[in-house]
Amino acid sequence: MKKRYIVALTQAQRQQLRDLISAGSGAARALTHARILLKADQGDQGPGWKDQDIAAALEVSCPTVGRVRQRFAADGLEAALYRSSPRRLYQGKLDGRQEAHLVAVACGTPPEGRSRWTLRLLANRMVELEHLDSLSYETVRRVLKKTGSSPG
């Protein structure tokens, strides 16, 4: 079967991969992917191994070899070696003003009959003050940890 993604390394890329492997320090995943690319190289000086042979020699699965080939062909050497950072963007529940108010409430005196604030009490108090419709105690914990405040 004809390979869909061909790995043809330049001399500079080949040397970069050899240097990475010979250094011996680095992420195991990056070192394994470097070895896969060197074995899969079908350039002038490359061995051009089959995916099954590479998988057996490096003790990885054939789909892993295929994915490394695909990422190299589509996105280049760096993408094939290293993980990409997540493209997700997380929207926080609280904005800066609400966070400041939460910290102010946490630093204030606790409710009557209590010796200190709990995370759940703080979450409920923020809802009572109508800053939010709902707020989990876990969000309160994260905000207080980020700001270095503690309830009570």
C-alpha positions as CSV (number, residue, x, y, z in Angstrom):
1,M,0.0,0.0,0.0
2,K,1.3,3.4,-1.0
3,K,2.1,5.7,2.0
4,R,-0.1,8.7,2.2
5,Y,2.3,10.9,4.2
6,I,5.9,10.8,3.1
7,V,8.7,11.8,5.4
8,A,11.6,13.3,3.5
9,L,14.1,15.0,5.9
10,T,16.6,17.5,4.9
11,Q,20.2,17.1,6.1
12,A,19.7,19.9,8.7
13,Q,16.5,18.2,10.0
14,R,18.2,14.9,10.2
15,Q,21.1,16.4,12.1
16,Q,18.7,18.2,14.5
17,L,17.0,14.9,15.3
18,R,20.3,13.1,15.8
19,D,21.4,15.8,18.2
20,L,18.1,15.6,20.1
21,I,18.5,11.9,20.5
22,S,22.2,11.9,21.4
23,A,21.6,14.6,24.1
24,G,19.5,12.0,25.8
25,S,17.6,14.5,27.8
26,G,14.2,15.6,26.8
27,A,10.7,14.4,26.8
28,A,10.5,10.7,26.1
29,R,7.7,11.3,23.6
30,A,9.8,13.8,21.7
31,L,12.8,11.3,21.6
32,T,10.5,8.5,20.4
33,H,9.0,10.7,17.7
34,A,12.5,11.8,16.6
35,R,13.5,8.1,16.2
36,I,10.3,7.4,14.3
37,L,11.0,10.3,11.9
38,L,14.6,9.1,11.4
39,K,13.5,5.6,10.6
40,A,10.6,6.7,8.4
41,D,12.8,9.1,6.4
42,Q,12.5,8.3,2.7
43,G,14.9,11.1,1.6
44,D,18.2,10.5,-0.2
45,Q,20.1,9.2,2.9
46,G,17.1,7.9,4.9
47,P,16.4,4.2,5.6
48,G,12.7,4.4,4.6
49,W,11.5,1.7,7.0
50,K,7.9,0.4,6.8
51,D,5.5,1.5,9.6
52,Q,5.2,-2.0,11.0
53,D,9.0,-2.3,11.2
54,I,9.3,1.0,13.0
55,A,6.5,0.1,15.4
56,A,8.2,-3.2,16.3
57,A,11.7,-1.7,16.7
58,L,10.6,1.2,18.8
59,E,7.8,-0.6,20.7
60,V,5.0,1.8,19.6
61,S,1.8,1.2,17.7
62,C,1.4,1.5,14.0
63,P,-1.2,4.3,14.4
64,T,1.4,6.3,16.4
65,V,3.9,6.0,13.5
66,G,1.2,7.1,11.1
67,R,0.2,10.1,13.3
68,V,3.8,11.2,13.5
69,R,4.2,11.0,9.7
70,Q,1.0,12.9,9.3
71,R,1.9,15.7,11.7
72,F,5.3,16.0,10.0
73,A,3.8,16.2,6.5
74,A,1.1,18.7,7.5
75,D,2.7,20.9,10.1
76,G,6.4,20.3,10.1
77,L,9.2,19.0,12.3
78,E,8.4,20.8,15.5
79,A,4.7,19.8,15.4
80,A,5.7,16.2,14.9
81,L,8.0,16.2,17.9
82,Y,6.2,18.2,20.5
83,R,2.7,18.5,21.7
84,S,0.7,21.5,20.7
85,S,-0.8,23.7,23.4
86,P,-4.6,23.5,23.7
87,R,-6.5,25.9,21.5
88,R,-9.4,26.1,24.0
89,L,-10.1,29.3,25.7
90,Y,-11.7,29.1,29.2
91,Q,-14.1,31.8,30.2
92,G,-14.0,32.4,34.0
93,K,-17.3,32.6,35.9
94,L,-16.2,35.8,37.7
95,D,-14.8,39.0,36.3
96,G,-12.2,41.0,38.1
97,R,-14.7,43.2,40.0
98,Q,-16.6,40.1,41.2
99,E,-13.4,38.5,42.3
100,A,-12.4,41.6,44.3
101,H,-15.8,41.6,46.0
102,L,-15.5,37.9,46.8
103,V,-12.1,38.5,48.4
104,A,-13.6,41.4,50.4
105,V,-16.4,39.2,51.6
106,A,-13.9,36.5,52.6
107,C,-11.8,38.9,54.5
108,G,-14.8,40.3,56.4
109,T,-16.5,39.0,59.4
110,P,-18.3,35.6,59.0
111,P,-22.0,35.3,59.4
112,E,-23.5,35.3,62.9
113,G,-23.1,31.9,64.6
114,R,-20.0,31.0,62.6
115,S,-16.4,31.4,63.6
116,R,-15.2,31.6,60.0
117,W,-16.2,31.5,56.3
118,T,-16.5,28.2,54.5
119,L,-16.3,28.0,50.7
120,R,-20.0,27.1,50.5
121,L,-21.0,30.0,52.7
122,L,-19.0,32.4,50.5
123,A,-20.6,31.0,47.4
124,N,-24.1,31.4,48.9
125,R,-23.3,34.9,50.1
126,M,-22.2,36.0,46.6
127,V,-25.5,34.7,45.2
128,E,-27.5,36.4,48.0
129,L,-25.8,39.7,47.1
130,E,-27.0,39.1,43.5
131,H,-23.5,39.3,42.0
132,L,-24.3,36.0,40.2
133,D,-27.2,33.6,39.6
134,S,-25.1,30.7,40.8
135,L,-21.6,30.0,42.0
136,S,-19.9,26.8,43.0
137,Y,-17.7,26.5,46.1
138,E,-15.0,25.1,43.8
139,T,-14.9,28.4,41.8
140,V,-14.6,30.2,45.1
141,R,-11.7,28.0,46.1
142,R,-9.9,28.6,42.8
143,V,-10.3,32.4,43.0
144,L,-9.1,32.5,46.6
145,K,-6.2,30.3,45.8
146,K,-5.2,32.5,42.9
147,T,-5.4,35.7,45.0
148,G,-3.7,34.2,48.0
149,S,-6.7,34.8,50.3
150,S,-8.2,32.3,52.6
151,P,-11.7,32.3,54.1
152,G,-11.8,33.2,57.8
